[in-house]
């Protein structure tokens, strides 16, 4: 059974209970249902723009810093995201950008990490989720339903959500 985390909580994943050769970080979400009908129009039935949530991985050095940010578009560095789908080491890959989410039972975006092959200069990997253009569109996570981020081990076992 997976551990359900709350905001700010951390966990330590151990090799003796999980297959950590390869992990998959999955992201999924649905935008809050728009209110319909006459009352929905009176009580906030305003059309909401599509939400584009993005999974991001930062490969961090011993000081907890991203050493190489890549070129001016962050490509080729130690940040893996929709605009830079694969780390130069080939050990961290992003599945590609899903612009709207809510595709069903499967993850909308994934980051796959070959943990045993990550170069020794990286001491940790930070995974996060952001809303693309959220500030400009005045969007926030309170407007998203059923958002999750999960970690799945090499055997397909969900370790944490």
DODO-195460 format. One line per 10 residues: number of its first residue (from 1); their letters; for each residue y, x, z of C-alpha. Coordinates in nm, 3 decimals. Layout:
N
NUM) a) Y/X/Z ~ ...
This chain:
161
1) xxxxxxxxxx) 0.000/0.000/0.000 ~ 0.344/0.131/-0.094 ~ 0.615/0.203/0.162 ~ 0.921/-0.017/0.120 ~ 1.235/0.185/0.190 ~ 1.567/0.058/0.310 ~ 1.908/0.198/0.218 ~ 1.949/0.554/0.345 ~ 1.586/0.596/0.455 ~ 1.387/0.898/0.334
11) xxxxxxxxxx) 1.016/0.979/0.320 ~ 0.799/1.286/0.281 ~ 0.526/1.256/0.020 ~ 0.219/1.467/0.099 ~ -0.030/1.612/-0.149 ~ -0.328/1.530/0.072 ~ -0.281/1.153/0.029 ~ -0.134/1.133/-0.323 ~ -0.196/1.291/-0.664 ~ 0.135/1.473/-0.701
21) xxxxxxxxxx) 0.053/1.673/-1.015 ~ 0.254/1.416/-1.206 ~ 0.477/1.143/-1.067 ~ 0.661/0.862/-1.238 ~ 0.988/0.728/-1.105 ~ 1.030/0.372/-1.232 ~ 1.342/0.156/-1.237 ~ 1.364/-0.217/-1.299 ~ 1.619/-0.492/-1.255 ~ 1.733/-0.839/-1.349
31) xxxxxxxxxx) 2.090/-0.962/-1.365 ~ 2.169/-1.254/-1.134 ~ 2.110/-1.588/-1.307 ~ 2.424/-1.749/-1.441 ~ 2.508/-2.085/-1.288 ~ 2.457/-2.368/-1.533 ~ 2.587/-2.720/-1.568 ~ 2.906/-2.886/-1.457 ~ 2.902/-2.759/-1.096 ~ 2.807/-2.411/-1.213
41) xxxxxxxxxx) 3.120/-2.407/-1.427 ~ 3.337/-2.516/-1.137 ~ 3.172/-2.284/-0.885 ~ 3.166/-1.953/-1.065 ~ 2.983/-2.008/-1.391 ~ 3.186/-1.730/-1.550 ~ 2.987/-1.531/-1.805 ~ 2.883/-1.193/-1.671 ~ 2.854/-0.891/-1.897 ~ 2.515/-0.727/-1.939
51) xxxxxxxxxx) 2.427/-0.472/-1.673 ~ 2.305/-0.130/-1.778 ~ 2.135/0.045/-1.487 ~ 2.043/0.408/-1.544 ~ 1.786/0.631/-1.377 ~ 1.903/0.990/-1.326 ~ 1.728/1.305/-1.198 ~ 1.916/1.608/-1.063 ~ 1.714/1.931/-1.035 ~ 1.858/2.113/-0.734
61) xxxxxxxxxx) 1.851/2.477/-0.631 ~ 1.790/2.616/-0.279 ~ 2.148/2.522/-0.182 ~ 2.103/2.160/-0.291 ~ 2.326/2.210/-0.595 ~ 2.291/2.152/-0.969 ~ 2.327/2.503/-1.103 ~ 2.345/2.425/-1.477 ~ 2.534/2.115/-1.591 ~ 2.474/2.191/-1.959
71) xxxxxxxxxx) 2.730/2.136/-2.232 ~ 3.034/1.905/-2.225 ~ 2.808/1.596/-2.255 ~ 2.576/1.723/-1.977 ~ 2.302/1.797/-2.231 ~ 2.072/2.093/-2.183 ~ 2.137/2.129/-1.811 ~ 1.959/2.039/-1.491 ~ 2.045/1.668/-1.514 ~ 1.799/1.435/-1.688
81) xxxxxxxxxx) 1.933/1.093/-1.791 ~ 1.983/0.867/-2.096 ~ 2.195/1.126/-2.278 ~ 1.969/1.422/-2.196 ~ 1.611/1.293/-2.205 ~ 1.420/1.613/-2.133 ~ 1.479/1.912/-1.909 ~ 1.463/2.247/-2.089 ~ 1.147/2.336/-1.890 ~ 0.970/2.029/-2.034
91) xxxxxxxxxx) 0.867/1.924/-1.683 ~ 1.105/1.630/-1.637 ~ 1.142/1.362/-1.906 ~ 1.327/1.031/-1.927 ~ 1.173/0.738/-2.117 ~ 1.502/0.638/-2.279 ~ 1.789/0.403/-2.208 ~ 1.726/0.033/-2.148 ~ 2.062/-0.139/-2.184 ~ 1.985/-0.482/-2.032
101) xxxxxxxxxx) 1.683/-0.465/-1.797 ~ 1.465/-0.758/-1.703 ~ 1.187/-0.677/-1.950 ~ 0.917/-0.823/-1.729 ~ 0.649/-0.672/-1.508 ~ 0.694/-0.316/-1.635 ~ 0.958/-0.058/-1.545 ~ 1.272/-0.080/-1.757 ~ 1.328/0.299/-1.739 ~ 1.107/0.583/-1.619
111) xxxxxxxxxx) 1.143/0.949/-1.534 ~ 0.819/1.146/-1.546 ~ 0.788/1.471/-1.352 ~ 0.509/1.730/-1.380 ~ 0.555/1.855/-1.026 ~ 0.309/2.146/-1.042 ~ 0.495/2.286/-1.344 ~ 0.856/2.258/-1.228 ~ 1.003/2.611/-1.223 ~ 1.024/2.771/-0.876
121) xxxxxxxxxx) 1.405/2.799/-0.893 ~ 1.424/2.422/-0.828 ~ 1.369/2.328/-0.465 ~ 1.415/1.953/-0.490 ~ 1.478/1.671/-0.733 ~ 1.722/1.394/-0.649 ~ 1.664/1.058/-0.818 ~ 1.932/0.794/-0.826 ~ 2.036/0.476/-1.002 ~ 2.385/0.397/-1.128
131) xxxxxxxxxx) 2.548/0.115/-1.323 ~ 2.681/0.247/-1.654 ~ 3.048/0.147/-1.683 ~ 3.022/-0.047/-1.359 ~ 3.369/0.040/-1.231 ~ 3.540/-0.063/-1.554 ~ 3.346/-0.391/-1.571 ~ 3.387/-0.453/-1.196 ~ 3.009/-0.463/-1.158 ~ 2.818/-0.376/-0.843
141) xxxxxxxxxx) 2.460/-0.383/-0.717 ~ 2.525/-0.709/-0.529 ~ 2.529/-0.878/-0.869 ~ 2.180/-0.755/-0.956 ~ 1.857/-0.929/-0.854 ~ 1.518/-0.774/-0.799 ~ 1.636/-0.418/-0.855 ~ 1.386/-0.152/-0.756 ~ 1.313/0.213/-0.786 ~ 0.956/0.326/-0.724
151) xxxxxxxxxx) 0.743/0.639/-0.724 ~ 0.394/0.628/-0.873 ~ 0.146/0.916/-0.839 ~ -0.069/1.070/-1.113 ~ -0.346/0.815/-1.057 ~ -0.112/0.516/-1.090 ~ -0.086/0.448/-0.717 ~ 0.257/0.320/-0.611 ~ 0.361/0.544/-0.322 ~ 0.704/0.406/-0.241
161) x) 0.942/0.132/-0.360
